[in-house]
């Protein structure tokens, strides 16, 4: 079993009570939570971080700089262009909610709210917290869901690559995963699905880019490998469809392979 990676949240709320109860609930679920009581403080914290938060929860009614102004400024930062923002409002004024969505918010929550509803919304946007345990397949589903959410908001591509080679074993497949992580980008995810299979999730990557990665892997990994590639949204609209397509592509490649043929010739051109 694997731990889910820690996910960070910036909670922007001027009510001390709401901020305290929301933070406590989210931290109990395994999220890392930073607080800001004003818009200016929120922007300062967002700019000061080396890596952007995974989620911003933003109250609309803030003293001084209101939530809509904060949202507009936040989305003006390149690193926050695709970071999900959930706004909170004490009323459900349609024009305010519409304006928040126009500025880049992806969800809204009316106050007062039950903490269970807050957790449900957060899990929908960025997945579960780090205290949960997951099998590799469950973790892959979560990673795909989060990356597809980001890709869909920006109308971007995302690729899933499955790589299989028999007779590797747990230790070897873990070492190959480490080697792949060192050669790929920081935004890419490499998971060991089994003793014979690696899964690579490649944001901002279309079909051509995915096959560049396959070629790189074929040169890096010893032995004979087969590959399956699926590209969002062309080959699937969600994680389940994308995985099914990549799995079918891998199966086709695996069945076509013959002894002695180099791994780089096994990538299915789907």
C-alpha positions in Angstrom: 0.0 0.0 0.0 1.1 3.6 -0.7 0.5 6.9 1.0 -1.2 9.5 -1.1 1.2 12.5 -1.5 0.4 15.5 0.7 -1.8 18.1 -0.9 -1.7 21.8 0.1 -4.6 24.1 0.5 -4.7 27.9 1.0 -7.8 28.7 3.1 -8.8 32.4 2.7 -11.5 33.4 5.3 -11.8 36.3 7.6 -14.1 34.5 10.1 -11.8 33.0 12.8 -14.4 30.3 13.7 -15.0 29.2 10.1 -11.3 29.2 9.4 -10.5 27.1 12.5 -13.2 24.5 12.0 -12.5 24.2 8.3 -8.7 23.9 8.8 -9.1 21.3 11.6 -11.4 19.2 9.4 -9.2 19.3 6.4 -6.0 18.5 8.4 -7.7 15.5 10.0 -8.2 14.3 6.4 -4.5 14.6 5.7 -4.3 17.9 3.9 -1.7 20.6 4.5 -3.6 23.8 5.2 -2.3 27.4 5.3 -4.6 30.2 6.4 -5.1 33.8 5.3 -7.5 36.3 6.9 -7.4 38.8 4.1 -6.9 39.1 0.3 -3.6 40.8 0.7 -2.3 38.1 3.0 -3.6 35.4 0.6 -1.7 36.8 -2.4 1.4 37.3 -0.4 1.4 33.7 0.7 0.6 32.4 -2.8 3.5 34.4 -4.3 6.0 33.4 -1.6 5.6 29.6 -2.1 8.1 27.8 -4.4 5.3 25.5 -5.5 1.7 26.6 -5.9 -1.0 25.3 -3.6 -3.0 22.4 -4.9 -6.3 24.2 -4.1 -7.4 27.7 -3.0 -10.6 28.0 -0.9 -11.6 31.7 -1.1 -14.3 33.6 0.7 -16.0 36.2 -1.5 -16.8 38.6 1.4 -13.4 39.7 2.7 -12.5 43.0 4.3 -10.6 45.5 2.1 -9.8 43.5 -1.1 -12.8 41.3 -1.7 -12.7 37.7 -2.9 -13.4 38.5 -6.6 -10.4 40.9 -6.7 -8.2 38.3 -5.1 -9.4 35.7 -7.6 -8.6 37.9 -10.5 -5.2 38.7 -9.2 -4.5 35.1 -8.4 -5.4 33.9 -11.9 -3.1 36.6 -13.2 -0.2 34.6 -11.7 1.1 32.1 -14.3 1.6 29.4 -11.7 -2.0 29.6 -10.6 -3.6 29.6 -14.0 -4.7 26.0 -13.6 -4.9 25.7 -9.8 -8.5 25.1 -8.8 -10.2 27.8 -6.8 -13.4 27.1 -4.8 -15.2 30.2 -3.6 -17.3 30.5 -0.5 -20.2 32.9 -0.2 -22.8 33.7 2.5 -25.4 34.1 -0.3 -26.1 32.4 -3.6 -26.4 35.6 -5.6 -26.3 34.3 -9.2 -24.4 37.3 -10.6 -21.7 37.0 -7.9 -21.3 33.3 -8.6 -21.3 33.8 -12.3 -18.6 36.5 -12.0 -16.5 34.2 -9.9 -16.7 31.4 -12.5 -15.9 33.9 -15.3 -12.7 34.8 -13.3 -11.7 31.2 -13.0 -13.4 29.6 -10.0 -14.4 25.9 -10.6 -16.8 25.5 -7.7 -18.6 27.4 -5.0 -19.9 26.6 -1.5 -22.7 28.5 0.3 -22.2 29.3 4.0 -23.1 28.0 6.4 -22.0 24.6 5.3 -21.5 21.2 6.8 -17.8 20.2 7.1 -18.7 16.9 5.4 -19.8 18.9 2.4 -16.5 20.8 2.4 -14.5 17.6 2.4 -16.6 16.1 -0.4 -16.0 19.2 -2.6 -12.3 19.2 -1.8 -11.9 15.5 -2.6 -13.8 16.0 -5.9 -11.3 18.7 -6.9 -8.0 17.4 -5.8 -8.5 13.9 -4.4 -8.0 12.5 -0.9 -5.6 13.6 1.8 -2.2 12.0 2.6 -3.5 10.0 5.6 -5.3 7.7 3.2 -3.7 4.5 1.9 -4.0 3.3 -1.7 -3.0 0.5 -3.9 -1.0 1.6 -7.0 -4.1 1.3 -9.2 -6.1 3.5 -6.8 -3.3 6.0 -6.7 -3.2 6.1 -10.5 -6.9 6.7 -10.7 -6.5 9.7 -8.3 -3.6 11.1 -10.3 -5.5 10.8 -13.5 -8.6 12.4 -12.1 -6.6 15.4 -10.8 -4.6 15.8 -14.0 -7.7 15.5 -16.2 -9.4 18.2 -14.1 -6.5 20.5 -14.8 -6.3 19.5 -18.5 -10.0 20.0 -19.0 -10.0 23.5 -17.5 -7.2 24.6 -19.8 -8.3 22.6 -22.9 -5.0 20.8 -22.8 -3.7 17.3 -23.7 -2.6 14.7 -21.2 -1.0 11.3 -22.0 -1.0 8.0 -20.1 1.8 5.5 -21.0 1.8 1.9 -19.8 5.1 0.0 -20.1 5.3 -3.8 -19.5 8.2 -6.2 -19.4 8.0 -9.7 -17.9 10.5 -11.2 -15.4 11.5 -7.9 -13.8 10.4 -8.4 -10.2 9.5 -5.8 -7.5 13.0 -4.4 -6.9 13.9 -4.0 -10.5 10.6 -2.3 -11.4 11.1 0.1 -8.5 14.6 0.9 -9.7 13.4 1.4 -13.3 10.6 3.8 -12.0 13.3 5.8 -10.1 15.4 6.0 -13.3 12.4 7.2 -15.3 11.5 9.9 -12.7 15.1 11.2 -13.0 14.9 11.5 -16.8 11.3 13.0 -17.0 9.9 16.3 -16.0 8.9 17.2 -12.4 5.3 17.4 -13.5 5.3 13.8 -14.8 4.2 11.0 -12.5 5.7 7.5 -12.7 4.1 4.6 -10.7 4.9 0.9 -10.4 1.5 -0.8 -11.1 2.9 -4.3 -10.7 6.1 -6.4 -10.8 6.0 -6.0 -14.6 4.2 -2.7 -15.4 5.0 1.0 -15.1 2.4 3.8 -15.6 3.4 7.3 -16.6 1.0 10.2 -16.5 2.3 13.1 -18.7 0.6 16.5 -18.4 0.7 18.9 -21.3 1.6 16.0 -23.6 -0.1 14.9 -26.8 0.5 11.8 -29.0 3.8 13.0 -30.5 5.2 13.9 -27.1 4.1 10.6 -25.6 5.9 8.7 -28.2 9.0 10.8 -27.6 8.8 9.6 -24.0 8.3 6.0 -25.2 11.5 6.2 -27.3 13.4 7.7 -24.3 12.2 4.8 -22.1 13.1 2.2 -24.7 16.7 3.5 -24.7 16.8 3.7 -20.9 15.2 0.5 -19.7 17.0 -2.8 -20.3 15.2 -5.8 -21.7 12.2 -6.0 -24.0 9.3 -3.8 -23.3 5.9 -3.2 -24.8 4.0 0.1 -24.6 0.5 1.4 -24.6 -0.4 5.0 -25.1 -3.6 6.9 -24.6 -4.2 10.7 -25.0 -6.8 12.8 -23.3 -9.3 13.8 -24.6 -9.0 11.9 -27.9 -8.8 8.4 -26.4 -10.9 8.9 -23.2 -12.9 11.6 -21.4 -12.1 10.3 -17.9 -9.5 8.2 -16.1 -11.3 4.9 -16.6 -11.7 5.4 -20.3 -8.1 6.6 -20.7 -6.7 3.6 -18.8 -8.9 1.1 -20.8 -7.6 2.6 -24.0 -3.9 2.4 -22.9 -4.4 -1.1 -21.6 -5.9 -2.3 -24.9 -3.0 -0.6 -26.7 -0.5 -2.3 -24.5 -2.2 -5.7 -25.0 -2.0 -5.3 -28.8 1.6 -4.3 -28.6 2.4 -7.2 -26.2 0.7 -9.8 -28.4 2.7 -8.5 -31.5 6.1 -8.6 -29.9 8.5 -11.4 -30.8 11.7 -12.6 -29.1 14.8 -10.5 -29.9 12.9 -7.4 -31.2 14.2 -4.2 -29.4 11.7 -2.6 -27.0 11.6 0.6 -28.9 10.0 -1.2 -31.8 7.1 -2.4 -29.6 5.3 0.9 -29.0 1.8 0.7 -30.4 1.2 3.7 -32.7 -2.3 4.4 -31.4 
